[in-house]
């Protein structure tokens, strides 16, 4: 059964809705240079990583950020794998109502940290990869 919070019921009975301490990161606040407290990506290391990706891996990374933006639910932990090119990546299984799906997560420490913080409910993502790159190049 899905647990739902009914605001009217909570108001009538004096119970408050549960507080969520997750931080919503934008394309500006995700950068450590713009946000020293909750920034998770460094422009000096993450932008060269994105630039070095093959087109297939770039597409997977763009889809990953779209999934994070859509607040999908990962159904299990990340599983380490190696692709045909010998690159290490992690597979994140995603729960979908009509069947499970998944996404490839390249083995970058900052990206893995961001995804793990998302999985643990500590951050939400309010941007896609294009927004992230635009903001990253904005003040270099």
N, C-alpha and C positions, 0 to 999 in steps of 0.2 A: 504494500500500500504506500502511496506517495504521501509524504508528510507535508502538509500545507499550513501556512500561517494565515489565519483569518484575522485581519486587523480589527474588525468590529468585535469579535469575540474577545480578543485581547483587551480592547478598551473597556468592554463591559465587565470583565473579570479582573481588571487591574494588572493583567500580565502583559509585560512588554515583549515586543518581538525580539528574537535573539539578535544580539549585536554581532556583526561580522567585522573582524579586525583586518580584513584583507585590504591591501593598498591597490588602488587602480592606477596603473602606470600608463602614461601617454607617450607619444613618440618623443616628447621633450624630456619628460621626467625619468625615462628609462636609462638615459645616459648619465653615467657617474659625473661627467663634467658639468652637467646642468643640475644635478640633484645628488649631493654628497651623502644624504641620509638613506635614501631608498633606491638610488640608481643602481642598475645591475650590469650594464654594458659599458665598456670603455671604447671610445672612438678610435684610439690608437691601435687596438687589437681586433675589435670586432669588424670594422669596415674592411681592413685587408683580408680578413677571413671570408667575408661575403664576396669580395672581389675575386678571390681565388677559386670559388666554387665553379664546377662544371655546370652547364646549362641545366642538366637533369637535377643536380643537387640544389641549384638555385630555385628551381620550380618546386621541389619538395619543401624547401625552407619557406618559400612564399606560402605554400599550402599549410604548413605548420602554423604560421602566424595568423592565417585566416581561421584555422580551427581554434586557436587560442582566443582570438577576437570574438568568435561565436560562442565561447565558453563551453566547449565540448567537455565531456567527462571521459577521462582515461579509465579503462576498465582493469588495467593491471599495471605493474611496474614496468619500467623501461628495460628492454632486453638488448644487450650488446650483440652486434652482428658485423660482418664484413661484406662489402659489396664486391662485384666482379673486378673492379679497379683496385681492390686492396685497401679501400678507405674504410675506416671504422665508423660505424654509425649506431644509433639506437633506434629500436622500433617501439613506438608507442601505440598500443592497441586502444582504439576509441570505441566507446559504446554508442551504438546507433539503435533506434527503435526497431528498424527493419533488418538488423544484422550488424555485426561488428565490422569495423573499418580500421584503418591504421595510418600512421604517418611516420616518415623517415626523419630522424633528428640527427643532424651531423654532429660528430663528436668534438664540439667546441666547448671548453669548460664554462664559459660565460653563458652560452646558449643552454647547456644542460642545467646549469644553476637556475636560470630563468624558468625553464620548463618544470623542474622539480619544485620550485617555489609555487608555481601555478598549480601543479598537481596536489600539493599540500594545502592549498587554499589560502596562501599568504598574499598572493598578488593576482590581479586581473589585468588583462591586456586590452587597451583601448586604441589599437592602431594595427596597421598591416605592415608588411615589409617595405612597401614603397614609401609610406609615411616615415618609417624608421630611417631609411636611407636618406630621404630628403632632409630630415632634421639632423642626421649625422653629418651630412655634407654642408649644412647651413653655416656652421660656425667653426669650420676648420681653418 
